[in-house]
Amino acid sequence: MRYCTPAGEVVPEANPNGSVGNIAAVRNAAGNVLGMMPHPERAAEAILGSEDGRLIFQSVVEWLRSRRRG
């Protein structure tokens, strides 16, 4: 994953921490190991100041549920 603008442009201005190549996350070839810089767990509840990170966890849950049905 890379930091980008809302339009999907990978530009330096969209990079909040100056990571090389706007890299925000990496995963292994099997797709079962993910390392993320944004730390969505720190923005998963309103009491923490933001719920933006909750979307990532919700998408994982939805994906797992869809795999279970299929």
CHARMM-style PDB file with segment names, atoms N, HN, CA, C and O in Angstrom:
ATOM      1  N   MET     1       0.843  -1.168   0.000  1.00  0.00      PROA
ATOM      2  CA  MET     1       0.000   0.000   0.000  1.00  0.00      PROA
ATOM      3  C   MET     1       0.890   1.233   0.000  1.00  0.00      PROA
ATOM      4  O   MET     1       1.987   1.236   0.559  1.00  0.00      PROA
ATOM      5  N   ARG     2       0.398   2.251  -0.628  1.00  0.00      PROA
ATOM      6  HN  ARG     2      -0.493   2.249  -1.082  1.00  0.00      PROA
ATOM      7  CA  ARG     2       1.140   3.510  -0.686  1.00  0.00      PROA
ATOM      8  C   ARG     2       0.233   4.665  -0.279  1.00  0.00      PROA
ATOM      9  O   ARG     2      -0.978   4.637  -0.498  1.00  0.00      PROA
ATOM     10  N   TYR     3       0.843   5.668   0.313  1.00  0.00      PROA
ATOM     11  HN  TYR     3       1.827   5.690   0.491  1.00  0.00      PROA
ATOM     12  CA  TYR     3       0.097   6.885   0.622  1.00  0.00      PROA
ATOM     13  C   TYR     3      -0.227   7.569  -0.694  1.00  0.00      PROA
ATOM     14  O   TYR     3       0.633   7.691  -1.567  1.00  0.00      PROA
ATOM     15  N   CYS     4      -1.473   8.015  -0.836  1.00  0.00      PROA
ATOM     16  HN  CYS     4      -2.172   7.915  -0.128  1.00  0.00      PROA
ATOM     17  CA  CYS     4      -1.882   8.678  -2.072  1.00  0.00      PROA
ATOM     18  C   CYS     4      -2.947   9.724  -1.772  1.00  0.00      PROA
ATOM     19  O   CYS     4      -3.471   9.808  -0.661  1.00  0.00      PROA
ATOM     20  N   THR     5      -3.244  10.506  -2.778  1.00  0.00      PROA
ATOM     21  HN  THR     5      -2.818  10.438  -3.680  1.00  0.00      PROA
ATOM     22  CA  THR     5      -4.303  11.506  -2.665  1.00  0.00      PROA
ATOM     23  C   THR     5      -5.658  10.796  -2.756  1.00  0.00      PROA
ATOM     24  O   THR     5      -5.702   9.623  -3.125  1.00  0.00      PROA
ATOM     25  N   PRO     6      -6.754  11.471  -2.433  1.00  0.00      PROA
ATOM     26  CA  PRO     6      -8.072  10.853  -2.603  1.00  0.00      PROA
ATOM     27  C   PRO     6      -8.335  10.390  -4.038  1.00  0.00      PROA
ATOM     28  O   PRO     6      -9.150   9.495  -4.267  1.00  0.00      PROA
ATOM     29  N   ALA     7      -7.646  10.999  -4.997  1.00  0.00      PROA
ATOM     30  HN  ALA     7      -6.984  11.726  -4.811  1.00  0.00      PROA
ATOM     31  CA  ALA     7      -7.810  10.612  -6.400  1.00  0.00      PROA
ATOM     32  C   ALA     7      -6.900   9.444  -6.784  1.00  0.00      PROA
ATOM     33  O   ALA     7      -6.930   8.987  -7.927  1.00  0.00      PROA
ATOM     34  N   GLY     8      -6.090   8.959  -5.836  1.00  0.00      PROA
ATOM     35  HN  GLY     8      -6.065   9.331  -4.908  1.00  0.00      PROA
ATOM     36  CA  GLY     8      -5.208   7.832  -6.107  1.00  0.00      PROA
ATOM     37  C   GLY     8      -3.831   8.190  -6.624  1.00  0.00      PROA
ATOM     38  O   GLY     8      -3.085   7.309  -7.051  1.00  0.00      PROA
ATOM     39  N   GLU     9      -3.479   9.461  -6.596  1.00  0.00      PROA
ATOM     40  HN  GLU     9      -4.086  10.177  -6.249  1.00  0.00      PROA
ATOM     41  CA  GLU     9      -2.168   9.896  -7.077  1.00  0.00      PROA
ATOM     42  C   GLU     9      -1.114   9.694  -5.985  1.00  0.00      PROA
ATOM     43  O   GLU     9      -1.266  10.195  -4.871  1.00  0.00      PROA
ATOM     44  N   VAL    10      -0.052   8.962  -6.308  1.00  0.00      PROA
ATOM     45  HN  VAL    10       0.072   8.555  -7.213  1.00  0.00      PROA
ATOM     46  CA  VAL    10       1.043   8.739  -5.367  1.00  0.00      PROA
ATOM     47  C   VAL    10       2.041   9.881  -5.556  1.00  0.00      PROA
ATOM     48  O   VAL    10       2.905   9.839  -6.432  1.00  0.00      PROA
ATOM     49  N   VAL    11       1.896  10.900  -4.709  1.00  0.00      PROA
ATOM     50  HN  VAL    11       1.194  10.934  -3.997  1.00  0.00      PROA
ATOM     51  CA  VAL    11       2.736  12.099  -4.803  1.00  0.00      PROA
ATOM     52  C   VAL    11       3.309  12.422  -3.425  1.00  0.00      PROA
ATOM     53  O   VAL    11       2.722  12.047  -2.410  1.00  0.00      PROA
ATOM     54  N   PRO    12       4.441  13.107  -3.377  1.00  0.00      PROA
ATOM     55  CA  PRO    12       5.054  13.429  -2.088  1.00  0.00      PROA
ATOM     56  C   PRO    12       4.117  14.151  -1.121  1.00  0.00      PROA
ATOM     57  O   PRO    12       4.203  13.950   0.091  1.00  0.00      PROA
ATOM     58  N   GLU    13       3.238  14.978  -1.640  1.00  0.00      PROA
ATOM     59  HN  GLU    13       3.168  15.142  -2.624  1.00  0.00      PROA
ATOM     60  CA  GLU    13       2.330  15.740  -0.778  1.00  0.00      PROA
ATOM     61  C   GLU    13       1.358  14.837  -0.005  1.00  0.00      PROA
ATOM     62  O   GLU    13       0.827  15.249   1.026  1.00  0.00      PROA
ATOM     63  N   ALA    14       1.124  13.627  -0.487  1.00  0.00      PROA
ATOM     64  HN  ALA    14       1.555  13.293  -1.324  1.00  0.00      PROA
ATOM     65  CA  ALA    14       0.201  12.702   0.174  1.00  0.00      PROA
ATOM     66  C   ALA    14       0.887  11.860   1.248  1.00  0.00      PROA
ATOM     67  O   ALA    14       0.227  11.106   1.962  1.00  0.00      PROA
ATOM     68  N   ASN    15       2.191  11.985   1.363  1.00  0.00      PROA
ATOM     69  HN  ASN    15       2.727  12.598   0.783  1.00  0.00      PROA
ATOM     70  CA  ASN    15       2.992  11.161   2.263  1.00  0.00      PROA
ATOM     71  C   ASN    15       3.216  11.883   3.594  1.00  0.00      PROA
ATOM     72  O   ASN    15       3.993  12.837   3.646  1.00  0.00      PROA
ATOM     73  N   PRO    16       2.554  11.451   4.667  1.00  0.00      PROA
ATOM     74  CA  PRO    16       2.659  12.173   5.934  1.00  0.00      PROA
ATOM     75  C   PRO    16       3.971  11.977   6.686  1.00  0.00      PROA
ATOM     76  O   PRO    16       4.285  12.755   7.588  1.00  0.00      PROA
ATOM     77  N   ASN    17       4.749  10.940   6.326  1.00  0.00      PROA
ATOM     78  HN  ASN    17       4.494  10.309   5.594  1.00  0.00      PROA
ATOM     79  CA  ASN    17       5.959  10.671   7.103  1.00  0.00      PROA
ATOM     80  C   ASN    17       7.248  10.601   6.287  1.00  0.00      PROA
ATOM     81  O   ASN    17       8.311  10.313   6.837  1.00  0.00      PROA
ATOM     82  N   GLY    18       7.166  10.860   4.991  1.00  0.00      PROA
ATOM     83  HN  GLY    18       6.302  11.093   4.545  1.00  0.00      PROA
ATOM     84  CA  GLY    18       8.370  10.880   4.168  1.00  0.00      PROA
ATOM     85  C   GLY    18       8.926   9.508   3.836  1.00  0.00      PROA
ATOM     86  O   GLY    18      10.098   9.408   3.473  1.00  0.00      PROA
ATOM     87  N   SER    19       8.140   8.447   3.944  1.00  0.00      PROA
ATOM     88  HN  SER    19       7.188   8.528   4.239  1.00  0.00      PROA
ATOM     89  CA  SER    19       8.641   7.109   3.628  1.00  0.00      PROA
ATOM     90  C   SER    19       9.033   7.021   2.151  1.00  0.00      PROA
ATOM     91  O   SER    19       8.421   7.659   1.294  1.00  0.00      PROA
ATOM     92  N   VAL    20      10.053   6.229   1.874  1.00  0.00      PROA
ATOM     93  HN  VAL    20      10.550   5.711   2.570  1.00  0.00      PROA
ATOM     94  CA  VAL    20      10.549   6.053   0.513  1.00  0.00      PROA
ATOM     95  C   VAL    20       9.442   5.456  -0.354  1.00  0.00      PROA
ATOM     96  O   VAL    20       8.825   4.460   0.024  1.00  0.00      PROA
ATOM     97  N   GLY    21       9.191   6.061  -1.509  1.00  0.00      PROA
ATOM     98  HN  GLY    21       9.691   6.870  -1.816  1.00  0.00      PROA
ATOM     99  CA  GLY    21       8.187   5.558  -2.434  1.00  0.00      PROA
ATOM    100  C   GLY    21       6.765   5.645  -1.911  1.00  0.00      PROA
ATOM    101  O   GLY    21       5.875   4.961  -2.417  1.00  0.00      PROA
ATOM    102  N   ASN    22       6.539   6.483  -0.897  1.00  0.00      PROA
ATOM    103  HN  ASN    22       7.262   7.039  -0.486  1.00  0.00      PROA
ATOM    104  CA  ASN    22       5.207   6.640  -0.288  1.00  0.00      PROA
ATOM    105  C   ASN    22       4.684   5.329   0.313  1.00  0.00      PROA
ATOM    106  O   ASN    22       3.473   5.142   0.429  1.00  0.00      PROA
ATOM    107  N   ILE    23       5.581   4.436   0.691  1.00  0.00      PROA
ATOM    108  HN  ILE    23       6.565   4.588   0.597  1.00  0.00      PROA
ATOM    109  CA  ILE    23       5.165   3.128   1.201  1.00  0.00      PROA
ATOM    110  C   ILE    23       4.487   3.274   2.564  1.00  0.00      PROA
ATOM    111  O   ILE    23       5.040   3.860   3.495  1.00  0.00      PROA
ATOM    112  N   ALA    24       3.272   2.722   2.654  1.00  0.00      PROA
ATOM    113  HN  ALA    24       2.823   2.246   1.898  1.00  0.00      PROA
ATOM    114  CA  ALA    24       2.497   2.740   3.896  1.00  0.00      PROA
ATOM    115  C   ALA    24       2.403   1.350   4.517  1.00  0.00      PROA
ATOM    116  O   ALA    24       2.229   1.223   5.729  1.00  0.00      PROA
ATOM    117  N   ALA    25       2.518   0.303   3.690  1.00  0.00      PROA
ATOM    118  HN  ALA    25       2.659   0.406   2.705  1.00  0.00      PROA
ATOM    119  CA  ALA    25       2.413  -1.065   4.188  1.00  0.00      PROA
ATOM    120  C   ALA    25       3.066  -2.021   3.201  1.00  0.00      PROA
ATOM    121  O   ALA    25       3.172  -1.736   2.008  1.00  0.00      PROA
ATOM    122  N   VAL    26       3.497  -3.153   3.724  1.00  0.00      PROA
ATOM    123  HN  VAL    26       3.411  -3.384   4.693  1.00  0.00      PROA
ATOM    124  CA  VAL    26       4.071  -4.221   2.904  1.00  0.00      PROA
ATOM    125  C   VAL    26       3.461  -5.547   3.356  1.00  0.00      PROA
ATOM    126  O   VAL    26       2.997  -5.677   4.488  1.00  0.00      PROA
ATOM    127  N   ARG    27       3.470  -6.523   2.455  1.00  0.00      PROA
ATOM    128  HN  ARG    27       3.847  -6.417   1.535  1.00  0.00      PROA
ATOM    129  CA  ARG    27       2.994  -7.862   2.815  1.00  0.00      PROA
ATOM    130  C   ARG    27       3.895  -8.888   2.156  1.00  0.00      PROA
ATOM    131  O   ARG    27       4.609  -8.587   1.199  1.00  0.00      PROA
ATOM    132  N   ASN    28       3.852 -10.105   2.679  1.00  0.00      PROA
ATOM    133  HN  ASN    28       3.272 -10.350   3.456  1.00  0.00      PROA
ATOM    134  CA  ASN    28       4.659 -11.159   2.071  1.00  0.00      PROA
ATOM    135  C   ASN    28       3.936 -11.722   0.843  1.00  0.00      PROA
ATOM    136  O   ASN    28       2.771 -11.404   0.603  1.00  0.00      PROA
ATOM    137  N   ALA    29       4.627 -12.552   0.075  1.00  0.00      PROA
ATOM    138  HN  ALA    29       5.573 -12.811   0.269  1.00  0.00      PROA
ATOM    139  CA  ALA    29       4.072 -13.088  -1.177  1.00  0.00      PROA
ATOM    140  C   ALA    29       2.811 -13.914  -0.943  1.00  0.00      PROA
ATOM    141  O   ALA    29       1.920 -13.930  -1.792  1.00  0.00      PROA
ATOM    142  N   ALA    30       2.722 -14.602   0.196  1.00  0.00      PROA
ATOM    143  HN  ALA    30       3.446 -14.589   0.886  1.00  0.00      PROA
ATOM    144  CA  ALA    30       1.543 -15.420   0.491  1.00  0.00      PROA
ATOM    145  C   ALA    30       0.351 -14.567   0.915  1.00  0.00      PROA
ATOM    146  O   ALA    30      -0.786 -15.039   0.903  1.00  0.00      PROA
ATOM    147  N   GLY    31       0.604 -13.323   1.287  1.00  0.00      PROA
ATOM    148  HN  GLY    31       1.528 -12.939   1.296  1.00  0.00      PROA
ATOM    149  CA  GLY    31      -0.472 -12.431   1.692  1.00  0.00      PROA
ATOM    150  C   GLY    31      -0.964 -12.631   3.109  1.00  0.00      PROA
ATOM    151  O   GLY    31      -1.998 -12.084   3.492  1.00  0.00      PROA
ATOM    152  N   ASN    32      -0.225 -13.418   3.900  1.00  0.00      PROA
ATOM    153  HN  ASN    32       0.615 -13.862   3.589  1.00  0.00      PROA
ATOM    154  CA  ASN    32      -0.689 -13.673   5.258  1.00  0.00      PROA
ATOM    155  C   ASN    32       0.094 -12.910   6.331  1.00  0.00      PROA
ATOM    156  O   ASN    32      -0.158 -13.089   7.522  1.00  0.00      PROA
ATOM    157  N   VAL    33       1.029 -12.070   5.922  1.00  0.00      PROA
ATOM    158  HN  VAL    33       1.234 -11.925   4.954  1.00  0.00      PROA
ATOM    159  CA  VAL    33       1.769 -11.219   6.851  1.00  0.00      PROA
ATOM    160  C   VAL    33       1.735  -9.796   6.313  1.00  0.00      PROA
ATOM    161  O   VAL    33       2.119  -9.548   5.170  1.00  0.00      PROA
ATOM    162  N   LEU    34       1.279  -8.871   7.133  1.00  0.00      PROA
ATOM    163  HN  LEU    34       0.968  -9.073   8.061  1.00  0.00      PROA
ATOM    164  CA  LEU    34       1.152  -7.478   6.721  1.00  0.00      PROA
ATOM    165  C   LEU    34       1.795  -6.584   7.763  1.00  0.00      PROA
ATOM    166  O   LEU    34       1.552  -6.741   8.960  1.00  0.00      PROA
ATOM    167  N   GLY    35       2.609  -5.652   7.314  1.00  0.00      PROA
ATOM    168  HN  GLY    35       2.807  -5.524   6.342  1.00  0.00      PROA
ATOM    169  CA  GLY    35       3.181  -4.634   8.199  1.00  0.00      PROA
ATOM    170  C   GLY    35       2.697  -3.280   7.737  1.00  0.00      PROA
ATOM    171  O   GLY    35       2.861  -2.915   6.573  1.00  0.00      PROA
ATOM    172  N   MET    36       2.086  -2.519   8.669  1.00  0.00      PROA
ATOM    173  HN  MET    36       1.953  -2.815   9.615  1.00  0.00      PROA
ATOM    174  CA  MET    36       1.513  -1.219   8.305  1.00  0.00      PROA
ATOM    175  C   MET    36       2.132  -0.096   9.117  1.00  0.00      PROA
ATOM    176  O   MET    36       2.390  -0.254  10.310  1.00  0.00      PROA
ATOM    177  N   MET    37       2.369   1.027   8.478  1.00  0.00      PROA
ATOM    178  HN  MET    37       2.159   1.155   7.509  1.00  0.00      PROA
ATOM    179  CA  MET    37       2.841   2.218   9.158  1.00  0.00      PROA
ATOM    180  C   MET    37       1.708   3.024   9.776  1.00  0.00      PROA
ATOM    181  O   MET    37       1.892   3.559  10.870  1.00  0.00      PROA
ATOM    182  N   PRO    38       0.545   3.142   9.137  1.00  0.00      PROA
ATOM    183  CA  PRO    38      -0.479   4.034   9.680  1.00  0.00      PROA
ATOM    184  C   PRO    38      -1.024   3.641  11.051  1.00  0.00      PROA
ATOM    185  O   PRO    38      -1.620   4.484  11.722  1.00  0.00      PROA
ATOM    186  N   HSD    39      -0.845   2.405  11.490  1.00  0.00      PROA
ATOM    187  HN  HSD    39      -0.360   1.721  10.945  1.00  0.00      PROA
ATOM    188  CA  HSD    39      -1.350   1.933  12.778  1.00  0.00      PROA
ATOM    189  C   HSD    39      -2.838   2.213  12.950  1.00  0.00      PROA
ATOM    190  O   HSD    39      -3.222   3.038  13.779  1.00  0.00      PROA
ATOM    191  N   PRO    40      -3.685   1.526  12.165  1.00  0.00      PROA
ATOM    192  CA  PRO    40      -5.123   1.770  12.235  1.00  0.00      PROA
ATOM    193  C   PRO    40      -5.725   1.473  13.606  1.00  0.00      PROA
ATOM    194  O   PRO    40      -6.778   2.012  13.949  1.00  0.00      PROA
ATOM    195  N   GLU    41      -5.067   0.623  14.393  1.00  0.00      PROA
ATOM    196  HN  GLU    41      -4.211   0.186  14.115  1.00  0.00      PROA
ATOM    197  CA  GLU    41      -5.605   0.313  15.720  1.00  0.00      PROA
ATOM    198  C   GLU    41      -5.621   1.529  16.638  1.00  0.00      PROA
ATOM    199  O   GLU    41      -6.327   1.546  17.646  1.00  0.00      PROA
ATOM    200  N   ARG    42      -4.847   2.536  16.286  1.00  0.00      PROA
ATOM    201  HN  ARG    42      -4.274   2.523  15.467  1.00  0.00      PROA
ATOM    202  CA  ARG    42      -4.819   3.762  17.088  1.00  0.00      PROA
ATOM    203  C   ARG    42      -5.915   4.740  16.682  1.00  0.00      PROA
ATOM    204  O   ARG    42      -6.045   5.815  17.267  1.00  0.00      PROA
ATOM    205  N   ALA    43      -6.692   4.365  15.685  1.00  0.00      PROA
ATOM    206  HN  ALA    43      -6.586   3.492  15.210  1.00  0.00      PROA
ATOM    207  CA  ALA    43      -7.787   5.225  15.223  1.00  0.00      PROA
ATOM    208  C   ALA    43      -9.022   4.375  14.949  1.00  0.00      PROA
ATOM    209  O   ALA    43      -9.659   4.507  13.904  1.00  0.00      PROA
ATOM    210  N   ALA    44      -9.352   3.507  15.893  1.00  0.00      PROA
ATOM    211  HN  ALA    44      -8.834   3.400  16.742  1.00  0.00      PROA
ATOM    212  CA  ALA    44     -10.473   2.601  15.690  1.00  0.00      PROA
ATOM    213  C   ALA    44     -11.690   2.922  16.546  1.00  0.00      PROA
ATOM    214  O   ALA    44     -12.741   2.300  16.392  1.00  0.00      PROA
ATOM    215  N   GLU    45     -11.553   3.888  17.447  1.00  0.00      PROA
ATOM    216  HN  GLU    45     -10.699   4.393  17.572  1.00  0.00      PROA
ATOM    217  CA  GLU    45     -12.674   4.256  18.314  1.00  0.00      PROA
ATOM    218  C   GLU    45     -12.680   5.758  18.534  1.00  0.00      PROA
ATOM    219  O   GLU    45     -11.628   6.393  18.613  1.00  0.00      PROA
ATOM    220  N   ALA    46     -13.871   6.314  18.631  1.00  0.00      PROA
ATOM    221  HN  ALA    46     -14.726   5.799  18.567  1.00  0.00      PROA
ATOM    222  CA  ALA    46     -14.007   7.759  18.819  1.00  0.00      PROA
ATOM    223  C   ALA    46     -13.257   8.237  20.063  1.00  0.00      PROA
ATOM    224  O   ALA    46     -12.714   9.342  20.068  1.00  0.00      PROA
ATOM    225  N   ILE    47     -13.224   7.429  21.104  1.00  0.00      PROA
ATOM    226  HN  ILE    47     -13.666   6.532  21.100  1.00  0.00      PROA
ATOM    227  CA  ILE    47     -12.545   7.827  22.333  1.00  0.00      PROA
ATOM    228  C   ILE    47     -11.041   8.031  22.110  1.00  0.00      PROA
ATOM    229  O   ILE    47     -10.382   8.728  22.882  1.00  0.00      PROA
ATOM    230  N   LEU    48     -10.506   7.418  21.048  1.00  0.00      PROA
ATOM    231  HN  LEU    48     -11.041   6.851  20.421  1.00  0.00      PROA
ATOM    232  CA  LEU    48      -9.093   7.585  20.704  1.00  0.00      PROA
ATOM    233  C   LEU    48      -8.856   8.793  19.802  1.00  0.00      PROA
ATOM    234  O   LEU    48      -7.714   9.120  19.480  1.00  0.00      PROA
ATOM    235  N   GLY    49      -9.938   9.453  19.397  1.00  0.00      PROA
ATOM    236  HN  GLY    49     -10.866   9.187  19.658  1.00  0.00      PROA
ATOM    237  CA  GLY    49      -9.814  10.659  18.584  1.00  0.00      PROA
ATOM    238  C   GLY    49     -10.179  10.494  17.127  1.00  0.00      PROA
ATOM    239  O   GLY    49     -10.305  11.488  16.411  1.00  0.00      PROA
ATOM    240  N   SER    50     -10.354   9.257  16.665  1.00  0.00      PROA
ATOM    241  HN  SER    50     -10.252   8.450  17.246  1.00  0.00      PROA
ATOM    242  CA  SER    50     -10.705   9.020  15.270  1.00  0.00      PROA
ATOM    243  C   SER    50     -11.229   7.598  15.121  1.00  0.00      PROA
ATOM    244  O   SER    50     -10.831   6.695  15.857  1.00  0.00      PROA
ATOM    245  N   GLU    51     -12.125   7.412  14.160  1.00  0.00      PROA
ATOM    246  HN  GLU    51     -12.448   8.145  13.562  1.00  0.00      PROA
ATOM    247  CA  GLU    51     -12.612   6.079  13.832  1.00  0.00      PROA
ATOM    248  C   GLU    51     -12.210   5.668  12.419  1.00  0.00      PROA
ATOM    249  O   GLU    51     -12.704   4.662  11.908  1.00  0.00      PROA
ATOM    250  N   ASP    52     -11.322   6.428  11.781  1.00  0.00      PROA
ATOM    251  HN  ASP    52     -10.921   7.244  12.196  1.00  0.00      PROA
ATOM    252  CA  ASP    52     -10.912   6.141  10.405  1.00  0.00      PROA
ATOM    253  C   ASP    52     -10.303   4.745  10.255  1.00  0.00      PROA
ATOM    254  O   ASP    52     -10.530   4.080   9.244  1.00  0.00      PROA
ATOM    255  N   GLY    53      -9.543   4.299  11.237  1.00  0.00      PROA
ATOM    256  HN  GLY    53      -9.358   4.839  12.059  1.00  0.00      PROA
ATOM    257  CA  GLY    53      -8.889   2.995  11.164  1.00  0.00      PROA
ATOM    258  C   GLY    53      -9.846   1.830  11.247  1.00  0.00      PROA
ATOM    259  O   GLY    53      -9.511   0.721  10.831  1.00  0.00      PROA
ATOM    260  N   ARG    54     -11.032   2.065  11.778  1.00  0.00      PROA
ATOM    261  HN  ARG    54     -11.303   2.966  12.116  1.00  0.00      PROA
ATOM    262  CA  ARG    54     -12.031   1.008  11.929  1.00  0.00      PROA
ATOM    263  C   ARG    54     -12.392   0.393  10.576  1.00  0.00      PROA
ATOM    264  O   ARG    54     -12.694  -0.799  10.506  1.00  0.00      PROA
ATOM    265  N   LEU    55     -12.367   1.179   9.509  1.00  0.00      PROA
ATOM    266  HN  LEU    55     -12.122   2.146   9.565  1.00  0.00      PROA
ATOM    267  CA  LEU    55     -12.716   0.676   8.180  1.00  0.00      PROA
ATOM    268  C   LEU    55     -11.814  -0.475   7.749  1.00  0.00      PROA
ATOM    269  O   LEU    55     -12.268  -1.418   7.102  1.00  0.00      PROA
ATOM    270  N   ILE    56     -10.552  -0.396   8.103  1.00  0.00      PROA
ATOM    271  HN  ILE    56     -10.182   0.371   8.629  1.00  0.00      PROA
ATOM    272  CA  ILE    56      -9.626  -1.474   7.733  1.00  0.00      PROA
ATOM    273  C   ILE    56     -10.031  -2.768   8.427  1.00  0.00      PROA
ATOM    274  O   ILE    56     -10.078  -3.825   7.798  1.00  0.00      PROA
ATOM    275  N   PHE    57     -10.323  -2.685   9.725  1.00  0.00      PROA
ATOM    276  HN  PHE    57     -10.285  -1.826  10.235  1.00  0.00      PROA
ATOM    277  CA  PHE    57     -10.714  -3.878  10.457  1.00  0.00      PROA
ATOM    278  C   PHE    57     -12.059  -4.418   9.979  1.00  0.00      PROA
ATOM    279  O   PHE    57     -12.248  -5.632   9.896  1.00  0.00      PROA
ATOM    280  N   GLN    58     -12.986  -3.529   9.667  1.00  0.00      PROA
ATOM    281  HN  GLN    58     -12.833  -2.543   9.734  1.00  0.00      PROA
ATOM    282  CA  GLN    58     -14.287  -3.970   9.157  1.00  0.00      PROA
ATOM    283  C   GLN    58     -14.134  -4.679   7.814  1.00  0.00      PROA
ATOM    284  O   GLN    58     -14.822  -5.667   7.554  1.00  0.00      PROA
ATOM    285  N   SER    59     -13.249  -4.190   6.969  1.00  0.00      PROA
ATOM    286  HN  SER    59     -12.691  -3.388   7.180  1.00  0.00      PROA
ATOM    287  CA  SER    59     -13.055  -4.835   5.671  1.00  0.00      PROA
ATOM    288  C   SER    59     -12.451  -6.225   5.840  1.00  0.00      PROA
ATOM    289  O   SER    59     -12.779  -7.134   5.077  1.00  0.00      PROA
ATOM    290  N   VAL    60     -11.581  -6.404   6.817  1.00  0.00      PROA
ATOM    291  HN  VAL    60     -11.314  -5.665   7.437  1.00  0.00      PROA
ATOM    292  CA  VAL    60     -10.999  -7.731   7.090  1.00  0.00      PROA
ATOM    293  C   VAL    60     -12.099  -8.684   7.553  1.00  0.00      PROA
ATOM    294  O   VAL    60     -12.172  -9.820   7.084  1.00  0.00      PROA
ATOM    295  N   VAL    61     -12.947  -8.232   8.463  1.00  0.00      PROA
ATOM    296  HN  VAL    61     -12.888  -7.310   8.844  1.00  0.00      PROA
ATOM    297  CA  VAL    61     -14.047  -9.063   8.959  1.00  0.00      PROA
ATOM    298  C   VAL    61     -14.975  -9.457   7.811  1.00  0.00      PROA
ATOM    299  O   VAL    61     -15.366 -10.619   7.702  1.00  0.00      PROA
ATOM    300  N   GLU    62     -15.327  -8.503   6.962  1.00  0.00      PROA
ATOM    301  HN  GLU    62     -15.009  -7.559   7.051  1.00  0.00      PROA
ATOM    302  CA  GLU    62     -16.205  -8.796   5.831  1.00  0.00      PROA
ATOM    303  C   GLU    62     -15.572  -9.806   4.884  1.00  0.00      PROA
ATOM    304  O   GLU    62     -16.256 -10.697   4.380  1.00  0.00      PROA
ATOM    305  N   TRP    63     -14.283  -9.675   4.642  1.00  0.00      PROA
ATOM    306  HN  TRP    63     -13.728  -8.952   5.052  1.00  0.00      PROA
ATOM    307  CA  TRP    63     -13.578 -10.598   3.757  1.00  0.00      PROA
ATOM    308  C   TRP    63     -13.584 -12.004   4.355  1.00  0.00      PROA
ATOM    309  O   TRP    63     -13.834 -12.984   3.653  1.00  0.00      PROA
ATOM    310  N   LEU    64     -13.308 -12.095   5.658  1.00  0.00      PROA
ATOM    311  HN  LEU    64     -13.105 -11.299   6.229  1.00  0.00      PROA
ATOM    312  CA  LEU    64     -13.313 -13.404   6.315  1.00  0.00      PROA
ATOM    313  C   LEU    64     -14.697 -14.050   6.263  1.00  0.00      PROA
ATOM    314  O   LEU    64     -14.822 -15.251   6.023  1.00  0.00      PROA
ATOM    315  N   ARG    65     -15.724 -13.247   6.490  1.00  0.00      PROA
ATOM    316  HN  ARG    65     -15.622 -12.271   6.685  1.00  0.00      PROA
ATOM    317  CA  ARG    65     -17.100 -13.785   6.421  1.00  0.00      PROA
ATOM    318  C   ARG    65     -17.427 -14.272   5.021  1.00  0.00      PROA
ATOM    319  O   ARG    65     -18.065 -15.313   4.867  1.00  0.00      PROA
ATOM    320  N   SER    66     -17.007 -13.551   4.013  1.00  0.00      PROA
ATOM    321  HN  SER    66     -16.488 -12.706   4.139  1.00  0.00      PROA
ATOM    322  CA  SER    66     -17.295 -13.963   2.635  1.00  0.00      PROA
ATOM    323  C   SER    66     -16.567 -15.256   2.284  1.00  0.00      PROA
ATOM    324  O   SER    66     -17.088 -16.072   1.523  1.00  0.00      PROA
ATOM    325  N   ARG    67     -15.388 -15.450   2.821  1.00  0.00      PROA
ATOM    326  HN  ARG    67     -14.964 -14.787   3.439  1.00  0.00      PROA
ATOM    327  CA  ARG    67     -14.627 -16.688   2.573  1.00  0.00      PROA
ATOM    328  C   ARG    67     -15.293 -17.874   3.249  1.00  0.00      PROA
ATOM    329  O   ARG    67     -15.266 -18.992   2.735  1.00  0.00      PROA
ATOM    330  N   ARG    68     -15.894 -17.621   4.410  1.00  0.00      PROA
ATOM    331  HN  ARG    68     -15.917 -16.713   4.828  1.00  0.00      PROA
ATOM    332  CA  ARG    68     -16.547 -18.699   5.159  1.00  0.00      PROA
ATOM    333  C   ARG    68     -17.793 -19.181   4.427  1.00  0.00      PROA
ATOM    334  O   ARG    68     -18.102 -20.372   4.443  1.00  0.00      PROA
ATOM    335  N   ARG    69     -18.513 -18.255   3.783  1.00  0.00      PROA
ATOM    336  HN  ARG    69     -18.262 -17.287   3.771  1.00  0.00      PROA
ATOM    337  CA  ARG    69     -19.748 -18.600   3.054  1.00  0.00      PROA
ATOM    338  C   ARG    69     -19.454 -19.335   1.762  1.00  0.00      PROA
ATOM    339  O   ARG    69     -20.208 -20.214   1.345  1.00  0.00      PROA
ATOM    340  N   GLY    70     -18.324 -18.956   1.121  1.00  0.00      PROA
ATOM    341  HN  GLY    70     -17.712 -18.242   1.460  1.00  0.00      PROA
ATOM    342  CA  GLY    70     -18.021 -19.455  -0.212  1.00  0.00      PROA
ATOM    343  C   GLY    70     -17.596 -20.846  -0.241  1.00  0.00      PROA
ATOM    344  OT1 GLY    70     -17.311 -21.382  -1.312  1.00  0.00      PROA
TER     345      GLY     70
END
